[in-house]
Structures are given as C-alpha cells and as structure tokens.
C-alpha cells in the first residue's frame, strides 16, 4: 500500500516537484560554505518529500539546533510552511486527496524547524 501511495504522491500529490525544489534549494545553499548546514536540511526534506508514506520524523536537537532553527524559520521556514499549507488545502477538499494533504502538512511542520530532526521508517 505504501508503494502505491508513494507512486501516486510523486505524480498527483506534487511529491516529485516538491522534492526537486528542495534539491535545487539545497544545491544553491551548498554553493556557499555558510549555507551548507541549510543545504543539508533541504536534502533531508527532499528525501522525505519524494517518498513520505511510511516515514515519520522525531525532533531532539540541542542549543545549536535551536539557533539554526530560528535562522531557518526567519529566512525560509515560514514561507515553505505556507506553501505546503497552500498545497494541502485544495487536496483536503477531496476524499482521495486527504492522505496527500496530510503529507503536505507533515512536510510543512518539518519545514518550520528541520535541525535536530531525525527521519525514521515506520514499521
């Protein structure tokens, strides 16, 4: 079931486009030395954005993660969250789109504070 949902997500739910956007943003961030930690978070979110079904995430960062998360939130996180929210709302209107809307909300929550978060596979 997860495979089918992930394939439908990539085509219909916007997963492929979202993952490519995160990959491009990660590459742009990694151009500068200062942006490498932010680029690595973009790559982490891109992996989750491509195949989100069957994956979850847990937070557990320290003080440095908090500082990086504040910087991320100010410069990118809020806008990324709003874009995932805008993608989730029309999907939530249809019965078939509800699981995809949930994944966009999950990605939006991760986009608010990605530092210190670990992506795990659900059994």
Buried (B, 14 or more C-beta within 10 A) or exposed (E): EBEEBBEBBBEEBBBBEBBEBBBEBBEEBBEEEEBEBBBBBBBBBBBBBBBBBBBEBEBEBEEEBEEBBEBBBEEBBEEBBEBBEEBBEEBBEEEEBEBBBBBBBBBBBBBBBBBBBEBEEEE
